[in-house]
Amino acid sequence: MLLVAPVGEGVGGIIAQTNALVGELGRQELVDLKVIDSTQRYRDDHNLRFFSRAWGGTWQALRIGVELLAALRTFKPETVQIRSSASLGLTRDMALAALAKLCGTKVYVSFHFGRIPQLAIQRNWEWHLLSWTIQISRRVQVLDRHSASLLAEKFPHCKISQFANGIDCGWIDEISDRVRIEKANRSIPRLVFVGMLHPAKGVVELVEACSRILDPDFELEMVGPVGPEMKEQLCGIAAGREEGHWLKFTGPLSRKEAVARIAAADVFVIPSFTEGFPGTVLEAMACSVAIVATSVGAIPEMLLGNEGEVAGIIVTPRDTESLKLAVETLLMNPTKRSELGAAARRKCEASYQLSDLARRWAVLWSGHESSSKPS
């Protein structure tokens, strides 16, 4: 099995998930695996200029293409699995898929983003690249039921599967145990956001919503890389409440450090405009932390607990007032926080164990998975 995916050092859910999956596959010795790193390392995370992305991405694609050809010749995999985060990267991923197919290797592509339904409506350049990539591939995997159903209908000749992300609850528990005393002794509740501080993550709306909460006292901790302009904007908004002292920035942290911040939180908030199957939500669920999240990607499925119980509060993206009310409700109700956190942990244990996910990927790559329709 040859895996082309973002791995190793870096920020982002797809890197964390790939690292965890590769580690678990190795631990269980399920496949003979070789990995080609497709992480973008040619620009700063906050440099979103088209020229930087296109020029750097082209050189990166050429480098990966050379590595792919070499691996096809020497490693001789039965299958090439490409993990794609879409946008301009689809150009590279489509080319890599075509190259592997021309060399006679089976090609599987998994899409790790939640905008497929919107792209199907817009039918823009990104949708066409997505469509061409699907047509090249033997199998395609997506993160949420809506995307799986939509693609199965539009591409009936391609085998479409839904694959959730996974989490190692034992690893999470080791971290949670270390911060439990700190959390119990804290005098005021803490909200935590983890991710890149980009506008699409809803961070402006989050700070605006929190700046309008007058009672009770709380602090908001923003974990992740932040550019100077965004930090200045957020601090300016926060200054309207208690001179902004309640807003904290940690900068980028290791995954273990970020999970420790989540475990120490009273409420985890992720107000993104778009998501796939966010690993940070999984981590908060495994930490038994109450969650406020937007109704994007697979999040509604994730926060629907076992037997229909609620495992979090879901709000509409960009709806600052609903976000404020949801956060305010949990800040003032410790019992509700505990109930939601416990329900989230039960769902996590029942549905998203990393060991089970790794075995399912191994079955898929072996060609023994028979169903092409989403469950």
PyMOL commands that set and color helices and strands:
alter all, ss='L'
color gray80, all
select helices_A, chain A and resi 13-28+50-74+89-102+116-122+125-136+145-154+169-185+199-201+203-211+228-238+242-244+255-263+279-286+299-302+306-308+320-331+334-351+354-366
alter helices_A, ss='H'
color red, helices_A
select strands_A, chain A and resi 2-5+34-37+79-84+106-111+139-142+159-162+190-194+219-223+247-251+267-270+290-294+313-315
alter strands_A, ss='S'
color yellow, strands_A
deselect
rebuild
show_as cartoon
